């Protein structure tokens, strides 16, 4: 019975830790959005997107409101968004997106994680060929005519639509993020999430052992408080 209890307790704390890190991530994104466009979601499109994404991850409304209020204050940290590029085994590339109030600390931590996990930092721009930046929107399919919507979104920069059960994934170019967001909102379509993602142009195959090593490195990086997202071109 003791072992079962300890196992359940470990899982509970693991879930809590993951949730806490997720909320911290969105707290930083809220701070960046507020500093850029103010605390009112009605007039700050970037903040509206962050709030939508935070809600999709079950971040409570009171936590969101508190983060907005805190970010509008004069004494809050000014976070800087920095992306680092790295290489690990067999040419697998990593793009590590961070939000930090101390770039010196962040780059030192990222380098430490890479060194311990078998990777190394690369020059900025060295992975431009390996990833494409795309605007990815997720909406609910209920009440939506896919063919009609596809036609209506062409002028907003639509590249692809995929239907996955009760959700629809809409892809546009990086440059058309704002256009697509405005078009969907104007049509009264509620977003589940809206993100700028880095999509691999080519996937690199690894053995199961090699894959496990890269996954462990990615997990180590994602556990860092300054890291927001990690993208790889590993299959």
FIVEX-9556 format. One record per residue: x negated, y negated, z of N, C-alpha, C, O, CB in turn; residue in three letters; residue number from 1. Coordinates in steps of 0.02 Angstrom, whole numbers, plus 50000, padded with zeros to 5 digits. Each point is the difference from the previous one (the first is absolute). Glycine has a CB too. Layout:
REC     nx     ny     nz    cax    cay    caz     cx     cy     cz     ox     oy     oz    cbx    cby    cbz  residuo  num
REC      X      Y      Z      X      Y      Z      X      Y      Z      X      Y      Z      X      Y      Z      ALA  NUM
...
//
This chain:
REC     nx     ny     nz    cax    cay    caz     cx     cy     cz     ox     oy     oz    cbx    cby    cbz  residuo  num
REC  49959  50060  50000  50041  49940  50000  49957  49937  50000  50015  49951  49967  50075  50112  50094      UNK    1
REC  49854  49940  49978  49955  49943  50004  49970  49984  49933  49995  49941  49981  49980  50088  50136      UNK    2
REC  50004  50022  49846  49970  49989  49934  50050  49969  49952  49983  49955  49962  49941  50141  50057      UNK    3
REC  50138  49928  49983  50052  49973  49956  50013  49927  50016  50006  49958  49955  50046  50156  50035      UNK    4
REC  49951  49870  50076  50011  49931  50020  49943  49955  49977  50012  49946  49974  50052  50094  50125      UNK    5
REC  49874  49984  49909  49942  49960  49980  50000  49989  49924  49983  49946  49976  49952  50099  50121      UNK    6
REC  50085  50006  49866  50002  49994  49927  50053  49949  49979  49988  49959  49955  49974  50159  50033      UNK    7
REC  50096  49885  50044  50054  49952  49984  49978  49930  50019  50014  49952  49963  50073  50137  50054      UNK    8
REC  49880  49904  50040  49978  49934  50023  49949  49972  49951  50001  49940  49985  50020  50093  50135      UNK    9
REC  49934  50010  49856  49949  49978  49951  50034  49975  49936  49981  49948  49973  49936  50134  50075      UNK   10
REC  50133  49955  49928  50035  49979  49940  50037  49935  50011  50002  49957  49955  50011  50163  50012      UNK   11
REC  50017  49871  50092  50037  49939  50016  49953  49940  49999  50016  49948  49972  50065  50118  50097      UNK   12
REC  49860  49941  49964  49953  49946  50001  49972  49985  49930  49986  49943  49984  49985  50087  50134      UNK   13
REC  50020  50022  49841  49975  49991  49932  50050  49960  49959  49981  49955  49963  49956  50154  50044      UNK   14
REC  50128  49907  50001  50052  49963  49964  50002  49927  50023  50007  49954  49960  50060  50152  50027      UNK   15
REC  49927  49885  50080  50001  49932  50028  49941  49960  49974  50007  49941  49982  50052  50102  50121      UNK   16
REC  49882  49989  49895  49939  49966  49978  50007  49980  49926  49981  49944  49981  49951  50122  50102      UNK   17
REC  50095  49979  49876  50009  49985  49929  50050  49943  49991  49989  49955  49959  49985  50164  50013      UNK   18
REC  50081  49882  50066  50050  49947  49996  49971  49933  50022  50012  49949  49968  50078  50136  50053      UNK   19
REC  49871  49916  50032  49968  49939  50025  49954  49970  49948  50000  49939  49990  50007  50106  50126      UNK   20
REC  49954  49996  49850  49955  49976  49948  50038  49972  49940  49980  49950  49970  49935  50134  50066      UNK   21
REC  50142  49949  49948  50042  49975  49945  50028  49932  50017  49999  49955  49957  50030  50163  50011      UNK   22
REC  49995  49873  50093  50027  49935  50021  49946  49946  50001  50013  49943  49982  50074  50117  50085      UNK   23
REC  49853  49959  49954  49944  49953  50000  49984  49978  49929  49986  49941  49988  49968  50112  50116      UNK   24
REC  50047  49994  49850  49988  49985  49929  50049  49949  49975  49980  49950  49969  49975  50165  50014      UNK   25
REC  50110  49896  50030  50050  49953  49975  49998  49934  50038  50018  49948  49973  50053  50149  49993      UNK   26
REC  49908  49905  50097  49991  49937  50036  49949  49956  49967  50009  49939  49995  50021  50119  50111      UNK   27
REC  49915  49971  49870  49949  49962  49964  50027  49973  49934  49988  49943  49981  49923  50127  50073      UNK   28
REC  50127  49973  49910  50028  49978  49936  50050  49943  50010  50004  49954  49959  49980  50162  49995      UNK   29
REC  50054  49887  50101  50046  49946  50015  49961  49936  50014  50019  49946  49976  50064  50136  50071      UNK   30
REC  49862  49923  49991  49960  49941  50015  49972  49968  49937  50001  49939  49993  49969  50112  50117      UNK   31
REC  50006  49991  49844  49972  49974  49937  50054  49966  49958  49989  49947  49971  49924  50144  50030      UNK   32
REC  50147  49940  49997  50055  49973  49961  50025  49934  50029  50014  49953  49963  50018  50163  50004      UNK   33
REC  49973  49881  50100  50023  49938  50033  49951  49943  49989  50020  49944  49986  50040  50125  50100      UNK   34
REC  49876  49946  49921  49950  49948  49990  50001  49974  49928  49986  49941  49988  49943  50113  50100      UNK   35
REC  50088  49990  49865  50000  49980  49929  50063  49962  49980  49997  49955  49959  49932  50145  50017      UNK   36
REC  50129  49920  50053  50062  49970  49975  50051  49980  50052  50056  49984  49983  49924  50082  49920      UNK   37
REC  50001  49936  50162  50046  49979  50052  50040  50057  50029  50000  50055  49972  50006  49837  49972      UNK   38
REC  50029  50095  50112  50033  50053  50038  50072  50017  49978  50031  50044  50028  49899  49921  50065      UNK   39
REC  50095  50000  49856  50070  50011  49979  50002  50050  49941  49976  49983  49946  50055  49900  50092      UNK   40
REC  49996  50177  49972  50003  50050  49946  50041  49976  49940  49989  50024  49944  49999  50064  50141      UNK   41
REC  50059  49866  49926  50041  49976  49945  49960  49962  49949  50016  50001  49940  50080  49992  50138      UNK   42
REC  49851  49974  49944  49959  49960  49955  49931  50030  49988  49960  49973  49961  50102  49926  50078      UNK   43
REC  49923  50156  49995  49934  50032  49995  50009  50070  49972  50015  50047  50037  49940  49885  50060      UNK   44
REC  50036  50075  49838  50012  50064  49966  49954  50054  50025  50020  50058  50008  50018  49880  49891      UNK   45
REC  49899  50045  50114  49952  50049  50024  50021  50027  50068  49994  50059  50014  49914  49884  49922      UNK   46
REC  50116  50012  50108  50022  50021  50066  50061  50046  49995  50006  50048  50039  49950  49845  50010      UNK   47
REC  50089  50093  49904  50059  50043  49991  49979  50071  49983  50028  50048  50025  50038  49854  49937      UNK   48
REC  49883  50104  49996  49976  50066  49980  49969  50037  50060  50014  50059  50011  49965  49898  49873      UNK   49
REC  49980  50008  50155  49968  50031  50058  50053  50024  50050  49994  50054  50028  49904  49873  49956      UNK   50
REC  50153  50032  50027  50053  50019  50047  50036  50062  49974  50015  50045  50039  49999  49834  49996      UNK   51
REC  50000  50123  49900  50032  50059  49971  49958  50063  50010  50026  50052  50020  50028  49874  49895      UNK   52
REC  49882  50068  50072  49955  50058  50008  49995  50021  50074  49998  50059  50015  49938  49904  49883      UNK   53
REC  50062  49988  50146  49995  50015  50072  50063  50036  50023  49996  50048  50039  49930  49852  49979      UNK   54
REC  50132  50078  49960  50063  50033  50018  50002  50071  49973  50028  50044  50033  50029  49844  49968      UNK   55
REC  49915  50123  49940  50000  50067  49971  49960  50049  50042  50009  50061  49996  50004  49889  49891      UNK   56
REC  49941  50023  50154  49959  50041  50045  50026  49998  50071  49965  50016  50048  49935  49964  49879      UNK   57
REC  50163  49998  50080  50035  49999  50065  49970  49952  50051  50005  50011  50060  50025  50106  49918      UNK   58
REC  49938  49830  49998  49977  49948  50046  50061  49962  50026  50038  49973  49961  49850  50017  49978      UNK   59
REC  50121  50008  50128  50060  49967  50028  50004  49926  49982  49950  49966  49992  50046  50116  50101      UNK   60
REC  50065  49894  49901  50012  49930  49982  49968  49953  50050  49974  49948  49981  50133  50085  49964      UNK   61
REC  49896  49984  50120  49972  49955  50049  49924  49996  49994  49970  49948  50014  50125  50079  50063      UNK   62
REC  49873  50028  49901  49927  49998  49989  49984  49957  49939  49950  49964  50000  50039  50151  50051      UNK   63
REC  50052  49890  49898  49990  49959  49939  50009  49927  50017  49958  49958  49980  50083  50136  49948      UNK   64
REC  50013  49889  50107  50013  49930  50018  49945  49972  50044  49980  49942  49992  50143  50080  50000      UNK   65
REC  49852  50019  50054  49946  49978  50045  49936  49987  49960  49964  49952  50014  50088  50113  50081      UNK   66
REC  49935  49978  49856  49940  49991  49958  50004  49936  49959  49951  49965  49992  50035  50160  50003      UNK   67
REC  50074  49860  49979  50009  49939  49961  49990  49939  50045  49965  49953  49981  50115  50106  49942      UNK   68
REC  49951  49942  50136  49995  49944  50047  49927  49989  50021  49976  49944  50003  50140  50079  50038      UNK   69
REC  49850  50032  49974  49930  49996  50021  49957  49973  49943  49954  49961  50012  50064  50135  50068      UNK   70
REC  49996  49926  49859  49959  49979  49943  50010  49927  49982  49957  49969  49970  50050  50147  49988      UNK   71
REC  50051  49856  50061  50014  49930  49986  49966  49954  50050  49997  49939  49990  50112  50094  49960      UNK   72
REC  49864  49995  50104  49966  49960  50051  49932  49978  49977  49973  50025  49951  50089  50036  50136      UNK   73
REC  49910  49891  49948  49936  49971  49981  49940  50043  50021  49946  49993  49973  50107  49895  50035      UNK   74
REC  49958  50155  50042  49944  50036  50029  49991  50071  49973  49961  50039  50028  50055  49893  50073      UNK   75
REC  50020  50085  49846  49995  50067  49974  49937  50008  49957  49972  49952  49974  50153  50058  50028      UNK   76
REC  49854  50053  49991  49940  50015  49960  50015  49989  49926  50056  50013  49977  49905  50070  50109      UNK   77
REC  49989  49894  49879  50006  49993  49927  49969  50061  49968  49938  50007  49998  50059  49866  50009      UNK   78
REC  50045  50171  49968  49975  50062  49970  49980  49989  49928  50033  49963  49963  50040  50104  50114      UNK   79
REC  49874  49965  49904  49974  49997  49931  50007  50069  49969  49982  50051  50031  49936  49856  49999      UNK   80
REC  50108  50096  49909  50008  50063  49965  49938  50014  49958  49982  49960  49956  50144  50026  50042      UNK   81
REC  49841  50070  50016  49938  50018  49965  50005  50073  49979  50018  50043  50040  49914  49872  50025      UNK   82
REC  50052  50099  49872  49999  50069  49976  49927  50022  49989  49961  49965  49968  50153  50019  49976      UNK   83
REC  49869  50074  50083  49934  50029  49992  50005  50061  49954  50050  50035  50000  49914  49923  50115      UNK   84
REC  49983  50054  49847  49998  50057  49955  49945  50047  50022  49947  49979  50023  50097  49951  49882      UNK   85
REC  49970  50135  50089  49951  50049  50024  50002  50061  49955  50049  50013  49965  49964  49946  50153      UNK   86
REC  49932  50079  49884  49995  50062  49963  49984  50057  50048  49963  49991  50049  49998  49948  49848      UNK   87
REC  50068  50119  50089  49982  50059  50038  49988  50057  49951  49984  49987  49942  50084  49975  50158      UNK   88
REC  49938  50100  49920  49977  50056  49960  50031  50005  49931  50059  49985  49990  49923  50073  50116      UNK   89
REC  49976  49964  49846  50021  50013  49932  50035  49941  49965  50043  50010  49957  49968  50108  50077      UNK   90
REC  49970  49822  49986  50027  49941  49967  50069  49979  50023  50032  49958  49968  49901  50075  49938      UNK   91
REC  50091  49995  50149  50065  49978  50027  49992  49929  50027  49955  49986  50040  50078  50133  49990      UNK   92
REC  50011  49836  49948  49997  49931  50021  50053  49984  50051  50054  50029  49999  49900  49940  49890      UNK   93
REC  50030  49985  50156  50047  49977  50051  50005  49924  49997  49949  49965  49994  50025  50134  50080      UNK   94
REC  50086  49876  49929  50011  49928  50009  50031  49991  50069  50054  50028  50014  49960  49950  49860      UNK   95
REC  49953  49984  50168  50020  49992  50070  50024  49928  50010  49959  49954  50000  49958  50135  50039      UNK   96
REC  50148  49903  49969  50029  49933  50010  50002  49985  50074  50024  50041  50040  50045  49970  49854      UNK   97
REC  49907  49930  50125  49999  49981  50070  50032  49931  50010  50006  49961  49953  49889  50107  50064      UNK   98
REC  50125  49920  50045  50023  49934  50022  49964  49986  50065  50010  50036  50049  50105  49974  49894      UNK   99
REC  49844  49939  50058  49955  49992  50058  49990  49927  50019  50003  49955  49957  49940  50149  50008      UNK  100
REC  50046  49884  50099  49981  49934  50024  49925  49998  50015  49974  49950  50026  50141  50033  50022      UNK  101
REC  49850  50071  49934  49928  50004  50012  49968  50045  49946  49989  50059  50013  50027  49923  50113      UNK  102
REC  49970  49990  49814  49973  50041  49945  49934  50035  50017  49987  50055  49975  50069  49866  49948      UNK  103
REC  49904  50048  50119  49936  50031  50019  50012  50065  50037  49968  50051  49986  49978  49836  50021      UNK  104
REC  50101  50112  50040  50018  50061  50036  50029  50052  49953  49983  50059  50004  50038  49874  50100      UNK  105
REC  50023  50045  49852  50036  50046  49956  49953  50037  49953  50004  50061  49993  50095  49865  50015      UNK  106
REC  49857  50037  49958  49955  50033  49953  49952  50047  50036  49981  50052  49973  50027  49848  49950      UNK  107
REC  49973  50082  50138  49956  50045  50039  50036  50065  50017  49972  50054  49996  49967  49845  50052      UNK  108
REC  50125  50094  49971  50039  50060  50017  50012  50043  49939  49995  50062  50003  50059  49875  50090      UNK  109
REC  49963  50032  49851  50013  50037  49939  49937  50038  49979  50003  50058  49981  50083  49857  49983      UNK  110
REC  49857  50052  50039  49937  50032  49982  49985  50059  50047  49976  50052  49978  49981  49838  49978      UNK  111
REC  50057  50101  50108  49989  50054  50048  50043  50061  49984  49976  50056  49999  49995  49858  50089      UNK  112
REC  50094  50074  49899  50045  50055  49983  49976  50037  49938  50002  50061  49997  50093  49877  50055      UNK  113
REC  49884  50024  49898  49977  50030  49937  49937  50042  50012  49994  50056  49975  50055  49848  49960      UNK  114
REC  49904  50068  50102  49937  50036  50013  50013  50066  50036  49969  50051  49985  49971  49840  50021      UNK  115
REC  50106  50108  50042  50016  50060  50037  50041  50050  49960  49999  50060  50014  49997  49872  50090      UNK  116
REC  50040  50043  49845  50043  50044  49961  49974  50018  49931  50036  50031  49961  50056  49919  50101      UNK  117
REC  49845  50031  49923  49970  50020  49937  50015  49953  49942  49999  50021  49942  50010  50094  50097      UNK  118
REC  50003  49822  49976  50011  49951  49947  49954  49941  50007  49962  49995  50049  50157  50041  49944      UNK  119
REC  49884  49918  49959  49959  49939  50005  50035  49943  49964  50036  50011  49951  49859  50058  50056      UNK  120
REC  50093  49870  50017  50030  49942  49969  49973  49989  49930  49941  50014  49986  50074  49935  50127      UNK  121
REC  50028  50025  49843  49979  49984  49932  50008  49925  49989  50030  49965  50041  50005  50150  49917      UNK  122
REC  49938  49861  49988  50007  49929  49983  50073  49985  49981  50035  50042  49972  49845  49954  49988      UNK  123
REC  50142  49944  50056  50068  49979  49983  50009  50002  49925  49959  49973  49962  50046  49954  50141      UNK  124
REC  50048  50104  49874  50014  50005  49929  49976  50064  49968  50015  50014  49942  49978  49866  50054      UNK  125
REC  49970  50161  50042  49972  50061  49971  50054  50052  49986  49988  50047  49962  49906  49930  50099      UNK  126
REC  50165  50016  49970  50054  50048  49990  50059  49971  49960  50055  50027  50000  49911  50028  50107      UNK  127
REC  50021  49889  49860  50053  49970  49960  50028  50048  49947  50059  49998  49984  49888  49890  50035      UNK  128
REC  50009  50155  49955  50019  50046  49947  50041  50059  50028  50037  50033  49963  49860  49935  49973      UNK  129
REC  50098  50044  50129  50028  50061  50030  50072  49991  50025  50035  50049  50011  49850  49982  50021      UNK  130
REC  50136  49906  49977  50067  49987  50027  50034  49944  49960  49967  49953  49976  49995  50084  50138      UNK  131
REC  50103  49968  49881  50041  49946  49973  50044  49974  50056  50029  50039  50037  49969  50011  49846      UNK  132
REC  50008  49884  50122  50044  49972  50051  50070  49994  49970  50010  49971  49946  49894  49965  50108      UNK  133
REC  50144  50091  49981  50069  50002  49976  50047  49974  50054  49987  50005  50060  49986  50092  49864      UNK  134
REC  50083  49875  50054  50054  49980  50044  50049  50058  50004  50026  50022  49948  49960  49854  50023      UNK  135
REC  50027  50148  50089  50043  50059  50008  50058  49982  50047  49989  49982  50058  49912  50097  49923      UNK  136
REC  50159  49927  49993  50061  49984  50038  50041  50064  50008  50006  50039  49953  49994  49841  50003      UNK  137
REC  50029  50129  50103  50044  50057  50012  50069  49973  50019  50006  49958  50045  49897  50116  49992      UNK  138
REC  50149  49950  49929  50069  49980  50015  50043  50063  50006  49980  50054  49979  50004  49835  49959      UNK  139
REC  50075  50103  50091  50047  50055  50005  50037  50007  49933  50015  49951  49967  49999  50030  50158      UNK  140
REC  50000  50082  49855  50033  50012  49935  50075  49993  50004  50034  49994  49949  49872  50082  50021      UNK  141
REC  50122  49925  50090  50073  49998  50007  50029  49937  49969  49981  49944  50017  50010  50123  50089      UNK  142
REC  50056  49943  49847  50034  49945  49967  49960  49966  49946  50020  49948  49974  50038  50035  50131      UNK  143
REC  49885  50045  49877  49956  49970  49949  50002  50040  49936  49989  50061  50001  49936  49893  50090      UNK  144
REC  50088  50013  49853  49997  50032  49935  49928  49994  49975  49977  49945  49982  50146  50028  49993      UNK  145
REC  49842  50083  50023  49929  49999  49984  49986  49972  49931  49954  49959  49992  50031  50139  50082      UNK  146
REC  50053  49922  49876  49988  49977  49931  50012  49925  49994  49961  49965  49968  50073  50147  49989      UNK  147
REC  50019  49864  50073  50014  49928  49998  49946  49960  50036  49977  49949  49975  50146  50076  50019      UNK  148
REC  49857  50000  50064  49949  49965  50039  49934  49999  49963  49965  49949  50000  50093  50085  50105      UNK  149
REC  49924  50021  49863  49937  50003  49962  49999  49946  49946  49950  49967  49991  50042  50156  50032      UNK  150
REC  50063  49870  49943  50005  49949  49946  49994  49930  50030  49966  49957  49972  50107  50120  49959      UNK  151
REC  49961  49911  50126  50001  49934  50031  49933  49979  50029  49987  49941  50009  50133  50077  50015      UNK  152
REC  49838  50031  49993  49936  49985  50033  49941  49993  49951  49944  49985  50022  50100  50076  50077      UNK  153
REC  49969  49949  49837  49945  49996  49952  49967  49932  50001  49938  49995  49999  50121  50088  49929      UNK  154
REC  49981  49864  50073  49972  49932  50000  49963  49984  50064  49960  49952  50002  50133  50013  49923      UNK  155
REC  49919  50073  50128  49965  49989  50064  49934  50037  50003  49964  49997  50050  50146  49986  50006      UNK  156
REC  49873  50054  49890  49936  50034  49997  50003  50074  50016  49950  50030  50018  50001  49865  50012      UNK  157
REC  50109  50135  49963  50007  50071  50015  49953  50042  49958  49994  49990  49939  50125  49989  50092      UNK  158
REC  49848  50070  50002  49957  50048  49965  50028  50070  50004  49994  50040  49953  49908  49888  50071      UNK  159
REC  50130  50089  50032  50025  50068  50009  50052  50003  50055  49999  49961  50047  49890  50085  49913      UNK  160
REC  50157  50002  50032  50049  50014  50052  50002  50076  50012  50004  50038  49952  50066  49860  50017      UNK  161
REC  49925  50122  50094  50006  50071  50017  50053  50007  50054  50002  49962  50048  49877  50059  49923      UNK  162
REC  50165  50028  50019  50052  50014  50049  49980  50059  50043  49986  50054  49974  50102  49900  49948      UNK  163
REC  49910  50036  50143  49982  50053  50047  50056  50007  50051  50004  49962  50048  49871  50016  49937      UNK  164
REC  50168  50072  50005  50058  50012  50043  50043  49938  50006  50030  49979  49950  49904  50106  50114      UNK  165
REC  50069  49884  49995  50044  49942  50008  49964  49934  49995  50027  49947  50017  50045  50123  50055      UNK  166
REC  49866  49932  49904  49961  49939  49992  49972  49994  49929  49992  50049  49964  49979  49955  50158      UNK  167
REC  50014  49934  49860  49973  49986  49934  49935  49961  50008  49998  49951  50037  50119  50047  49911      UNK  168
REC  49831  50024  50018  49935  49967  50003  49990  49959  49936  50000  50028  49945  49952  50065  50129      UNK  169
REC  50039  49843  49934  49992  49954  49944  49928  49975  49999  49975  49975  50051  50148  49990  49954      UNK  170
REC  49844  50041  49938  49930  49979  49994  49994  49943  49950  50029  50002  49946  49932  50114  50083      UNK  171
REC  50001  49834  49991  49986  49943  49956  49925  49984  50006  49966  50028  50043  50153  49925  49969      UNK  172
REC  49857  50002  49947  49930  49981  50004  49987  49960  50064  50047  49975  50032  49945  50024  49842      UNK  173
REC  49946  49996  50144  49979  49962  50059  50025  49928  49995  50024  49971  50048  49875  50103  49966      UNK  174
REC  50094  49897  49926  50017  49929  49990  50074  49986  50005  50020  49944  50013  49881  50047  49915      UNK  175
REC  50141  50061  50062  50072  49990  49999  50034  50017  50066  50061  50009  50002  49935  50015  49878      UNK  176
REC  49966  49980  50174  50030  50015  50065  50054  49950  50018  50056  50018  50017  49836  50034  50020      UNK  177
REC  50091  49884  49959  50048  49947  50018  50060  50000  49955  50056  49992  50023  49850  49941  50019      UNK  178
REC  50084  50075  49893  50055  50001  49952  50049  50057  50015  50060  49991  49999  49865  49958  49914      UNK  179
REC  50047  50110  50100  50043  50058  50013  50037  49992  50066  50059  50016  50004  49862  50056  49932      UNK  180
REC  50045  49902  50115  50033  49989  50064  50059  49952  49992  50054  50014  50025  49836  50007  50035      UNK  181
REC  50099  49923  49906  50053  49951  49990  50058  50029  49961  50058  49987  50016  49856  49922  49988      UNK  182
REC  50071  50130  49944  50052  50029  49958  50043  50049  50039  50061  49998  49996  49866  49988  49904      UNK  183
REC  50042  50057  50139  50037  50049  50040  50043  49965  50053  50057  50018  50011  49852  50067  49970      UNK  184
REC  50062  49865  50051  50038  49962  50050  50059  49963  49969  50054  49998  50029  49841  49990  50039      UNK  185
REC  50094  49983  49872  50053  49964  49966  50058  50045  49982  50057  49978  49995  49858  49942  49960      UNK  186
REC  50070  50144  50034  50052  50049  49983  50033  50030  50062  50043  50044  49994  49895  49981  49900      UNK  187
REC  50041  49952  50164  50029  50025  50061  49979  50070  50019  50033  50034  50038  50062  49894  49939      UNK  188
REC  49848  50094  49995  49975  50067  50014  49955  49998  50062  49951  49963  50001  50056  50068  49876      UNK  189
REC  50010  50008  50173  49962  50001  50061  49939  50044  49993  50005  50058  49980  50100  49921  50086      UNK  190
REC  49838  49993  49952  49937  50038  49995  49991  50045  50060  50014  49981  50057  49936  49926  49877      UNK  191
REC  50025  50153  50053  49978  50044  50054  49928  49982  50018  49982  49997  50059  50095  50097  49902      UNK  192
REC  49883  49894  49988  49931  49977  50010  49975  49967  49936  50027  50011  49946  49951  50081  50138      UNK  193
REC  49970  49867  49923  49969  49967  49943  49927  49992  50016  49982  49968  50049  50125  49970  49920      UNK  194
REC  49850  50090  49989  49928  50000  50015  49958  49990  49938  50021  50015  49944  50002  50061  50152      UNK  195
REC  49918  49897  49914  49948  49999  49949  49956  50061  50014  49967  50003  50052  50035  49868  49934      UNK  196
REC  49997  50177  49969  49962  50061  50010  49943  50006  49949  50002  49969  49947  50100  50086  50100      UNK  197
REC  49848  49984  49970  49944  50015  49955  50009  50072  49975  49995  50047  50039  49926  49872  50022      UNK  198
REC  50094  50088  49875  50014  50065  49970  49938  50025  49964  49973  49965  49957  50150  50005  50030      UNK  199
REC  49854  50091  50029  49940  50027  49967  50012  50009  49925  50053  50022  49979  49914  50036  50128      UNK  200
REC  49983  49925  49852  50004  50010  49928  49980  50071  49981  50020  50024  49947  49957  49855  50035      UNK  201
REC  49985  50154  50061  49979  50069  49988  49987  50034  50067  49968  49971  50043  49981  49996  49845      UNK  202
REC  50076  50093  50119  49993  50036  50063  49940  50048  49999  49989  50034  49950  50135  49956  50068      UNK  203
REC  49840  50013  50036  49940  50042  50005  50016  50062  50042  50025  49995  50056  49899  49903  49933      UNK  204
REC  50062  50160  49982  50014  50064  50033  49944  50018  50048  49941  49994  49984  50125  50044  49915      UNK  205
REC  49954  49985  50161  49951  50022  50049  50020  50070  50025  50057  50022  49992  49919  49858  50043      UNK  206
REC  49976  50154  49995  50016  50063  50034  50040  49984  50063  50002  49943  50022  49893  50114  49931      UNK  207
REC  50136  49993  50076  50038  49989  50061  49956  49974  50057  50022  49957  50039  50057  50134  49926      UNK  208
REC  49861  49934  50039  49953  49978  50053  49981  49927  49988  49998  49961  50048  49958  50156  49965      UNK  209
REC  50029  49865  49925  49982  49931  49985  50059  49953  50011  49992  49945  50027  49925  50097  49889      UNK  210
REC  50142  49981  50064  50060  49960  50010  50012  49986  50074  50018  49944  50018  50031  50105  49877      UNK  211
REC  49942  50002  50147  50009  49992  50072  49951  49948  50028  50018  49962  50046  50022  50157  49962      UNK  212
REC  49900  49880  49965  49950  49952  50024  50019  49929  49982  49994  49955  50041  49918  50133  49948      UNK  213
REC  50112  49902  49949  50022  49933  49979  50061  49978  50039  50005  49943  50021  49948  50078  49864      UNK  214
REC  50094  50025  50126  50061  49984  50038  49982  49980  50072  50032  49955  50028  50034  50125  49901      UNK  215
REC  49884  49953  50099  49979  49983  50068  49970  49929  50002  50010  49963  50047  49968  50159  49978      UNK  216
REC  49985  49861  49922  49972  49932  49995  50055  49948  49993  49998  49948  50033  49898  50099  49914      UNK  217
REC  50153  49967  50011  50056  49954  49991  50038  49990  50065  50019  49945  50018  49991  50091  49862      UNK  218
REC  50001  50019  50156  50035  49996  50064  49961  49958  50050  50028  49961  50038  50024  50152  49941      UNK  219
REC  49881  49896  50021  49957  49961  50045  50007  49925  49983  50005  49959  50045  49914  50139  49965      UNK  220
REC  50080  49886  49926  50007  49930  49979  50069  49972  50019  50005  49944  50025  49915  50077  49881      UNK  221
REC  50132  50018  50082  50068  49977  50014  50011  49988  50074  50044  49961  50019  49995  50100  49881      UNK  222
REC  49923  49973  50143  50007  49992  50072  49968  49934  50024  50013  49980  50057  49987  50145  49955      UNK  223
REC  49960  49843  49946  49969  49937  50019  50053  49945  50002  50041  49995  49954  49849  50041  49996      UNK  224
REC  50109  49923  50102  50053  49950  50009  50000  49946  49946  50051  49967  49990  49941  50054  50132      UNK  225
REC  49952  49969  49843  49997  49949  49949  50021  50025  49930  50010  49961  49954  49899  49985  50112      UNK  226
REC  50097  50120  49927  50015  50029  49934  50076  50004  49990  50036  50027  50042  49856  50040  49962      UNK  227
REC  50130  49906  49940  50071  50000  49983  50019  50060  49955  50050  50034  50013  49950  49840  49999      UNK  228
REC  49961  50137  49936  50014  50054  49952  49934  50029  49974  49950  49964  49994  50160  49982  49974      UNK  229
REC  49891  50118  50015  49943  50032  49967  50026  50037  49939  50046  50041  50005  49890  49971  50105      UNK  230
REC  50035  49974  49832  50020  50033  49938  49940  50041  49975  49943  49979  50006  50140  49928  49965      UNK  231
REC  49932  50152  50000  49948  50041  49972  50023  50028  49932  50059  50001  49985  49899  50030  50131      UNK  232
REC  49993  49990  49844  50016  50034  49936  49986  50074  50004  49984  50032  49950  49990  49863  49988      UNK  233
REC  50032  50132  50122  49994  50073  50010  50066  50034  49981  50054  49976  50018  49861  50007  50074      UNK  234
REC  50080  50071  49871  50061  50037  49979  50033  50030  50061  50052  50033  49993  49898  49991  49895      UNK  235
//
